[in-house]
Amino acid sequence: MKRLAEQKILDWKDSARRKPLIIRGARQVGKTWLVENVLAKEFKHVVTVDLEAQRNLHRYFEGSLDPREILKGLEFAAGRILPGKTLLFLDEVQACPRAIMSLRYFYEKMPELHVVAAGSLLEFAFGEISVPVGRIQYLHVHPMTFYEYLLALGKVPMAEKVLTFQAELSESLQQAILSELKNYFFVGGMPEAVKAYRDTGSMIEAFSVQSEIIESFRDDFSKYKPRVDIECMDEVFLNVAKSVGEQLKYTRLSSNFSYQTAHKAFDLLVKAKLLHKIPSCNPSGLPLGATAASGKFKACILDIGLMQRLCQVPADIEIAHDDLLAIYRGKLAEQFVAQELIAWHGNDLYYWARDARNSNAEVDFLAVKKGEIYPVEVKSGPSGKLRSLHLMLENYPNCPKGIVLYSAPYKELPEQKIRFLPLYATPDIGDRSLIK
């Protein structure tokens, strides 16, 4: 498989300004794979320390955090560690918060040693320590995008068409891409599920993997105790998956627990990267986050494949729809766009909502490209039904045009300042962020 983050991690290795690297992301998105299958090939020696499985090695981080002292201990257990020749990989680093703290001293006292760490639930570990700001670098890893999924299936020419969107495509190629995108709606981007589907051609195999991943997440919920009730976390996780595309209220996320408990569960799931909060904001200027309303928000979950499993979408019925916007009442399409925007354009994602008497309006997402703000709708049907999009363009003349993502070919309506793009063109609608 090929991942978008591969070049970034290789650039880190060769950078003159290199700092210890922490690879962040939810469980099973491919963090360890990236180190073992891409970065490790660049070194003569690789020393891997799994701080969750090898808890006996925590003692080397308990005393002095001088890297020379730490390496003395680690070498007894793992072998010789030579700056410039050895890659030191601290896996599951969240299990030992002092190992995260030690990264500052590796940067200050042994910068020539390549040190990379990976872990999930890192935000919880960060809450227990002083994070070495300015002394480490980050690489965010997400589920596989539709582009990466196509590469994994060996559909390289199709993947390139997705990455470099062209307005003029033959109808047959357009339909082939949309057909494969429909499959992606159900397989999703978790690497193990993609591999199962690629190797067997069976969605049932991919669904089995998805169910196993969901259960592993639920097993992880026990690690959140005593912060919050794990049954509440499970309920909030499921209810957010069912509510993708809808404005949320914490009181709606749980029927069995208090507002405060549901609020805390939601926040912890966001920290764990299983959910992503999408606040409403005012699109009058940049940065969008400056006007974000913390109490008015939507959310998406980590992966579209996991979403359809959690929601028990009847795949045999829903996959028969020709229009991708008709699948599961359009919720999978909105999850797809949110997921792609986060992977391609950065972790900050917003939408626009106006609450007025007898005149509520909402635009699904806001994208930024070359310093300009573009409202983005995920819709089917004619432009006449895009009332909220027209209203926003009228009220915010700083937005040059609106973008509608749908299941049909490219179309431009210059008199209405609206551009229609096929769903798979999501990578093209914003500035592609550096993964950092």
C-alpha positions in Angstrom: 0.0 0.0 0.0 1.1 3.6 -0.6 0.3 6.3 1.9 0.2 10.1 1.5 2.5 10.4 4.6 5.3 8.4 3.1 7.1 11.3 1.5 6.7 13.4 4.6 8.3 10.9 6.8 11.2 10.5 4.4 11.6 14.3 4.2 11.8 14.3 8.0 14.6 11.8 7.9 16.7 14.0 5.6 15.9 17.4 7.1 18.7 19.5 8.5 16.2 20.9 11.0 15.0 17.5 12.1 13.5 17.0 15.6 12.2 13.9 17.2 8.9 12.9 15.4 5.6 11.9 17.0 3.2 10.2 14.6 -0.3 10.8 15.7 -3.7 9.3 14.8 -6.3 6.8 16.0 -5.6 3.1 16.5 -5.1 1.1 13.3 -4.7 3.9 10.8 -1.3 2.7 9.9 1.2 4.6 12.1 3.4 1.6 13.0 3.2 0.3 9.4 4.5 3.6 8.1 7.6 3.3 10.3 8.3 -0.4 9.8 7.6 -0.5 6.0 8.8 2.9 4.8 11.2 4.6 7.3 12.9 1.5 8.6 14.2 0.6 5.1 16.3 3.8 5.2 18.5 2.6 8.1 21.1 -0.1 8.7 19.7 -0.7 12.2 16.3 -0.3 13.7 15.6 -0.5 17.4 11.9 -0.8 18.3 10.7 -0.4 21.8 7.0 -1.2 22.4 6.2 0.7 25.6 2.8 -0.9 26.0 4.0 -4.5 25.6 7.4 -4.0 27.2 6.4 -2.1 30.4 9.6 -3.4 32.1 11.5 -0.9 29.9 9.6 2.1 31.5 12.2 2.1 34.3 14.8 3.5 31.9 12.7 6.7 31.7 11.9 7.0 35.4 15.2 8.6 36.5 17.3 11.0 34.5 16.0 11.9 31.1 19.5 12.4 29.7 19.4 10.4 26.4 22.8 8.9 27.1 21.5 7.4 30.4 18.3 6.2 28.7 20.2 4.5 25.8 22.5 2.7 28.2 19.4 0.9 29.6 17.7 0.4 26.3 20.8 -1.1 24.7 20.8 -3.9 27.2 17.3 -4.9 26.1 17.3 -4.0 22.4 20.9 -3.8 21.1 23.3 -1.1 20.0 22.0 2.3 19.2 24.3 4.5 17.0 23.4 8.1 16.1 23.3 8.5 12.3 23.0 4.7 11.7 20.2 3.6 14.0 16.5 4.5 14.0 15.0 4.5 17.5 11.3 3.8 17.3 9.3 4.2 20.5 5.9 2.6 19.7 2.8 2.9 21.8 4.5 5.9 23.5 1.3 7.0 25.3 1.9 4.1 27.7 4.9 5.9 29.2 4.4 9.7 29.4 8.0 10.3 30.6 9.2 8.8 27.3 7.4 11.6 25.6 9.1 14.1 27.9 12.5 12.6 27.0 12.1 13.6 23.4 13.0 17.2 24.3 16.4 16.0 25.6 17.0 13.8 22.6 16.6 17.0 20.5 18.8 19.1 22.7 21.6 16.7 23.6 21.6 14.1 20.8 20.0 15.7 17.7 22.0 13.4 15.3 20.0 10.4 16.5 16.8 9.7 14.5 14.0 9.2 17.1 10.4 8.5 16.1 7.5 7.8 18.4 3.9 6.6 17.6 0.9 6.1 19.7 -2.9 6.6 20.1 -4.7 8.3 22.9 -1.7 10.7 23.0 -3.8 13.6 24.2 -4.4 11.7 27.5 -0.7 11.3 28.0 -0.1 14.9 27.1 -2.5 15.9 30.0 -0.2 14.2 32.5 3.1 15.9 31.5 4.7 19.0 30.2 4.7 18.6 26.5 8.1 19.6 25.0 6.8 22.4 22.7 9.1 23.4 20.0 11.3 20.4 20.6 9.3 17.8 18.6 7.6 17.5 15.2 4.2 15.9 14.5 2.9 13.8 11.6 -0.9 13.2 11.5 -2.0 9.9 9.9 -5.6 9.4 8.8 -7.5 6.5 7.4 -6.7 5.9 3.7 -8.2 8.5 1.4 -10.2 7.5 -1.7 -7.0 8.2 -3.7 -4.9 5.9 -1.5 -7.7 3.2 -1.6 -7.5 3.2 -5.4 -3.7 2.9 -5.4 -4.1 -0.1 -3.0 -6.5 -1.7 -5.4 -4.0 -1.2 -8.3 -6.2 1.3 -10.0 -3.3 3.8 -10.6 -4.6 5.7 -13.6 -8.0 6.1 -12.0 -6.3 7.4 -8.8 -4.4 10.0 -10.8 -7.6 11.3 -12.3 -9.0 11.7 -8.8 -5.8 13.5 -7.6 -5.6 15.9 -10.6 -9.2 16.6 -11.3 -10.1 17.4 -14.9 -13.4 19.0 -15.9 -13.6 17.0 -19.1 -13.8 13.3 -18.5 -15.5 10.7 -20.6 -18.8 9.5 -19.3 -17.5 5.9 -19.0 -14.5 7.0 -16.9 -16.7 9.2 -14.8 -19.1 6.4 -14.0 -16.2 4.0 -13.3 -14.8 6.4 -10.7 -18.2 6.9 -9.1 -18.8 3.2 -9.0 -15.5 2.6 -7.2 -16.3 5.4 -4.9 -19.6 3.7 -4.0 -17.5 0.6 -3.0 -15.3 2.9 -0.9 -18.4 4.1 0.9 -18.7 0.6 2.4 -15.1 -0.6 2.6 -13.8 2.7 4.0 -10.2 3.6 4.6 -9.0 1.6 7.5 -5.9 -0.1 6.1 -6.7 -3.6 7.3 -10.2 -3.4 5.9 -8.9 -2.2 2.5 -6.3 -5.0 2.5 -9.0 -7.6 3.2 -11.2 -6.3 0.3 -8.2 -6.1 -2.0 -7.0 -9.6 -1.3 -10.4 -11.3 -1.3 -12.7 -9.1 -3.4 -15.3 -9.6 -0.6 -17.0 -6.7 1.2 -18.1 -9.3 3.8 -14.4 -9.8 4.7 -13.9 -6.0 5.0 -17.0 -5.8 7.2 -15.6 -8.5 9.5 -12.4 -6.4 9.9 -14.4 -3.3 10.6 -16.4 -5.0 13.3 -13.1 -6.2 14.9 -11.7 -2.7 14.8 -14.9 -1.3 16.4 -14.6 -3.8 19.2 -11.0 -2.9 19.8 -12.0 0.7 20.1 -14.6 -0.3 22.7 -12.0 -2.3 24.5 -10.0 0.8 24.7 -12.9 2.7 26.4 -11.9 0.9 29.6 -8.7 3.0 29.6 -10.7 6.2 29.9 -11.9 5.2 33.4 -12.4 7.0 35.8 -12.7 10.0 33.5 -16.1 9.0 32.2 -18.6 6.2 32.2 -17.6 3.8 29.3 -21.2 2.9 28.6 -21.9 6.6 27.9 -18.8 6.7 25.6 -20.2 3.8 23.6 -23.6 5.5 23.4 -22.2 8.8 22.3 -19.9 7.1 19.7 -22.9 5.4 18.1 -25.2 8.4 18.2 -22.6 10.7 16.6 -22.2 8.1 13.8 -26.0 8.1 13.2 -26.1 11.9 13.3 -23.4 12.8 10.8 -24.5 15.9 8.9 -26.8 17.1 11.6 -26.3 19.9 14.1 -25.7 18.3 17.5 -26.6 19.1 21.1 -24.9 17.2 23.9 -28.3 16.4 25.4 -29.1 14.4 22.2 -26.0 12.3 22.4 -27.2 10.2 25.3 -30.6 9.3 26.7 -29.2 7.5 29.7 -26.6 9.9 31.0 -26.5 13.5 32.1 -25.6 16.4 29.8 -22.2 16.8 31.6 -21.4 13.1 31.3 -22.3 13.1 27.5 -20.3 16.3 27.0 -17.2 14.7 28.7 -17.6 11.5 26.7 -17.8 13.4 23.4 -14.7 15.5 24.2 -12.7 12.4 25.1 -13.7 10.7 21.9 -12.5 13.8 20.0 -9.2 13.6 21.9 -8.9 10.0 20.9 -9.4 10.9 17.2 -12.4 8.7 16.9 -14.7 11.7 16.4 -14.0 15.1 14.8 -15.9 18.2 16.0 -17.0 20.6 13.2 -17.9 24.0 14.7 -20.0 26.6 13.1 -18.3 29.9 12.3 -18.7 33.3 10.6 -17.2 33.2 7.1 -16.5 36.9 7.0 -12.7 36.5 7.2 -9.7 34.3 8.0 -8.8 32.5 10.1 -12.2 30.7 10.3 -11.4 29.4 13.8 -11.5 33.0 15.2 -15.3 33.0 15.1 -15.9 29.3 15.8 -18.9 28.7 18.1 -18.1 26.0 20.5 -21.7 25.3 21.3 -23.0 25.1 17.8 -21.4 22.1 16.0 -21.7 19.0 13.9 -19.3 16.0 13.9 -18.0 13.2 11.8 -16.4 10.0 12.8 -13.0 8.6 12.0 -13.9 6.5 9.0 -16.8 6.0 6.6 -16.5 2.2 6.6 -16.6 2.1 10.4 -19.6 4.5 10.3 -21.7 2.3 8.0 -20.9 -0.7 10.3 -21.8 1.1 13.5 -25.1 2.3 11.9 -25.8 -1.2 10.5 -26.5 0.2 7.1 -28.1 -2.6 5.0 -25.3 -2.7 2.4 -27.2 -5.1 0.1 -30.0 -2.6 -0.3 -28.2 0.7 -0.2 -25.5 -0.2 -2.6 -28.1 -0.6 -5.3 -28.6 3.2 -5.4 -27.1 4.9 -8.5 -26.9 8.3 -6.8 -24.3 8.3 -4.0 -26.3 11.1 -2.3 -29.2 8.7 -1.9 -27.2 6.1 0.1 -28.2 6.1 3.8 -30.1 9.4 3.3 -26.9 11.2 2.1 -25.1 10.7 5.4 -22.3 8.6 3.9 -21.7 11.3 1.3 -21.3 14.0 4.0 -19.0 11.7 6.1 -16.9 11.1 3.0 -16.5 14.8 2.2 -15.6 15.6 5.9 -13.1 12.8 6.0 -11.4 13.8 2.7 -11.3 17.5 3.7 -9.6 16.6 7.0 -7.0 14.3 5.3 -6.2 16.7 2.4 -6.7 20.1 3.9 -6.0 19.9 7.6 -7.7 19.1 10.9 -9.6 22.3 11.2 -13.0 21.9 9.6 -16.0 24.3 9.9 -19.5 24.9 8.6 -21.9 27.9 8.5 -25.3 28.1 10.2 -27.7 31.0 10.7 -30.5 30.8 13.2 -33.2 33.4 12.5 -36.9 33.3 13.1 -38.5 31.5 10.2 -35.3 31.7 8.2 -32.7 29.1 9.3 -29.9 28.4 6.9 -26.9 26.0 6.9 -24.0 25.3 4.5 -22.3 21.9 5.0 -18.6 23.0 5.0 -16.3 25.9 4.4 -13.1 25.4 2.4 -10.2 27.8 2.1 -8.2 28.0 -1.1 -5.5 30.7 -1.9 -6.8 32.9 0.9 -10.5 32.8 -0.1 -13.4 31.1 1.5 -15.7 28.8 -0.4 -19.0 27.5 0.9 -19.4 23.8 0.1 -22.6 21.9 -0.1 -23.1 18.1 -0.5 -26.3 17.9 -2.4 -28.3 16.3 -5.2 -30.8 18.0 -7.3 -31.0 21.3 -9.2 -29.4 24.5 -8.1 -32.8 26.0 -7.3 -32.9 24.0 -4.1 -29.6 25.5 -2.8 -31.3 28.2 -0.8 -28.7 28.3 2.0 -25.8 28.4 -0.4 -27.4 31.4 -2.3 -28.1 33.1 0.9 -24.6 32.8 2.2 -23.1 34.1 -1.2 -25.4 37.1 -0.9 -24.5 37.9 2.7 -20.8 37.3 2.3 -19.5 38.9 -0.9 -15.9 37.9 0.2 -16.8 34.3 -0.9 -16.1 34.2 -4.6 -18.3 31.2 -5.4 -20.1 28.2 -4.0 -19.2 24.6 -4.6 -21.7 21.8 -4.8 -20.4 18.2 -4.6 -22.7 15.6 -6.1 -22.9 12.4 -8.2 -22.6 13.9 -11.7 -20.1 15.5 -14.0 -18.5 19.0 -13.6 -20.9 21.9 -14.3 -20.5 25.7 -13.9 -23.2 28.2 -13.4 -21.3 31.5 -13.5 -24.5 33.7 -13.3 -25.2 32.0 -9.9 -21.6 31.8 -8.8 -21.9 28.1 -8.3 -19.6 25.3 -9.4 -20.7 21.7 -9.4 -18.1 19.0 -8.9 -18.3 15.2 -8.6 -17.8 14.0 -5.0 -14.4 12.5 -5.7 -13.0 15.9 -6.5 -13.0 16.9 -2.8 -9.2 17.1 -2.7 -9.3 19.9 -5.3 -11.5 22.3 -3.4 -9.0 23.6 -0.8 -5.3 24.2 -0.2 -3.7 20.8 0.3 -2.1 21.1 3.6 1.4 19.9 4.5 1.0 16.9 6.8 2.6 18.0 10.0 
